[in-house]
Each structure stands twice: as C-alpha cells, then as structure tokens.
C-alpha cells in the first residue's frame, strides 16, 4: 500500500476471482460481437426491404437485361441450394423457406458485388465501343 501497510491476500482466491471475471468479460464480448453482426445483417436487409418499386427500378434502369438475368440466375442457384424451387416462384406460387438472416445478408451482399461488377464491365465495354480506335 502507498502508506506502507501490507495486506495479505489469498493468491488462489484472487486468481480464481480474476479467472471468473475474465470468463464473464469474454462472454460479454462474444455477446456484443454477435449483436454487432446481427445489426449489420439487419442494416442490409432493412435497406433492401425499405426500397419501394420506384427506387428498385432506378437501381436497375441502367442495367442491361443480360446482367439482370445473370443476377437472377445467381439468386435462383442459391435458392435451389436451400431446397426451394425458384420456378414455382416464377409461377406466382409463394414459397416459405427458412434461412438464417446472416445467409440472407450474404446473398444480398453477393448480389450487390456481382451486380456492381457486371454493370462495371458492361459500362467499360460501352465506353470502349465509343472510343475512337477501339474495336
């Protein structure tokens, strides 16, 4: 102690208490990390869910039918992998498939990445066609 007094502490009890505290803090950290992951999932899902038809159309208006078709095929393939039949959805039959929100968020993220990259390649090709000397 700063004033020169000595205090005797049972080392085993002190280490045991510290171990319990570390376990509790690790548990709280894991819980916060899981909550943060779920918040991120909800952010992207919420964004997609909040888009109205006009906003959806504005996102896809400059995308060619070929790129949209490629994106649909990606989703269809993933849905088939979950055990659902996308052809039934195309016929207007509602199918309920239960998947974790994280899986759905990954699907949305991959759609964004694939769609962005396909559109970027498409725009690059259009630009190359317009530049003189490019074939």
C-alpha positions in Angstrom: 0.0 0.0 0.0 1.2 3.6 -0.5 1.2 4.3 3.2 3.5 1.3 3.8 0.9 -1.1 5.3 0.9 -4.6 4.0 -2.2 -6.6 3.2 -2.3 -10.3 3.0 -4.3 -11.8 0.1 -5.1 -15.4 -0.6 -3.4 -15.8 -4.1 -5.6 -18.8 -5.1 -8.8 -16.9 -4.3 -7.5 -13.8 -6.1 -6.6 -15.7 -9.2 -9.9 -17.6 -9.1 -11.8 -14.3 -8.9 -9.8 -12.9 -11.8 -10.5 -16.0 -13.9 -14.2 -15.7 -13.2 -14.0 -12.0 -14.3 -12.1 -12.9 -17.5 -14.7 -15.5 -18.4 -17.5 -13.0 -17.8 -15.9 -10.4 -19.9 -15.2 -12.8 -22.7 -18.8 -13.9 -22.6 -20.0 -10.2 -22.7 -17.6 -9.5 -25.6 -18.9 -12.5 -27.6 -22.4 -11.4 -27.0 -21.6 -7.9 -28.2 -19.9 -9.2 -31.3 -22.9 -11.4 -32.1 -25.2 -8.4 -31.6 -23.0 -6.3 -33.9 -23.0 -9.0 -36.6 -26.8 -9.2 -36.4 -27.1 -5.4 -36.5 -25.0 -5.4 -39.7 -27.3 -8.1 -41.2 -30.4 -6.1 -40.3 -28.9 -3.0 -41.8 -28.5 -4.5 -45.3 -31.8 -6.5 -45.1 -33.6 -3.4 -43.8 -32.2 -1.3 -46.7 -33.4 -3.8 -49.3 -36.8 -4.2 -47.6 -37.3 -0.4 -47.5 -36.8 0.1 -51.2 -40.0 0.8 -53.0 -40.7 -0.2 -56.6 -39.6 3.2 -58.0 -36.2 3.0 -56.1 -35.8 -0.6 -57.2 -36.4 0.4 -60.9 -33.9 3.3 -60.6 -31.3 0.9 -59.4 -31.8 -1.4 -62.3 -32.8 1.0 -65.1 -29.2 1.3 -66.5 -28.5 -2.4 -66.2 -28.9 -4.5 -69.3 -31.4 -7.4 -69.4 -28.4 -9.8 -69.7 -26.9 -8.5 -66.4 -30.3 -8.7 -64.7 -30.7 -12.2 -66.0 -27.3 -13.2 -64.7 -28.1 -11.8 -61.2 -31.5 -13.6 -61.2 -29.7 -16.9 -62.1 -27.3 -16.4 -59.2 -30.3 -16.0 -56.8 -32.1 -19.0 -58.3 -29.0 -21.1 -57.9 -28.6 -20.1 -54.2 -32.3 -20.7 -53.6 -32.1 -24.1 -55.2 -29.2 -24.8 -52.9 -31.6 -24.1 -50.0 -34.0 -26.7 -51.2 -36.6 -24.4 -52.8 -37.7 -24.4 -56.4 -37.4 -20.9 -58.0 -39.6 -22.0 -61.0 -42.5 -22.2 -58.6 -41.9 -18.6 -57.5 -41.9 -17.5 -61.2 -45.3 -19.1 -61.5 -46.6 -16.9 -58.6 -46.5 -19.6 -56.0 -45.4 -18.3 -52.7 -42.7 -20.5 -51.1 -41.6 -20.1 -47.5 -38.0 -21.0 -46.9 -36.4 -20.6 -43.5 -32.8 -19.4 -43.6 -30.6 -17.6 -41.1 -30.6 -13.8 -41.5 -26.8 -14.0 -42.0 -27.3 -16.2 -45.0 -29.8 -13.8 -46.5 -27.4 -10.9 -45.8 -24.6 -12.8 -47.6 -26.9 -13.3 -50.6 -27.7 -9.6 -50.7 -24.1 -8.7 -50.4 -23.1 -11.1 -53.2 -25.9 -9.7 -55.3 -24.5 -6.2 -54.8 -21.0 -7.2 -55.6 -21.9 -9.3 -58.6 -24.3 -6.7 -59.9 -21.8 -3.9 -59.5 -19.0 -5.8 -61.2 -21.2 -6.9 -64.1 -22.5 -3.4 -64.6 -19.0 -2.0 -64.4 -17.8 -4.5 -67.1 -20.8 -3.5 -69.2 -20.1 0.2 -68.8 -16.4 -0.4 -69.7 -17.4 -2.3 -72.8 -19.8 0.5 -73.9 -17.1 3.1 -73.3 -14.6 1.1 -75.4 -17.0 0.9 -78.2 -17.4 4.7 -78.2 -13.7 5.5 -78.1 -12.0 6.0 -81.4 -9.7 3.2 -82.4 -11.3 0.7 -80.1 -13.0 -2.4 -81.5 
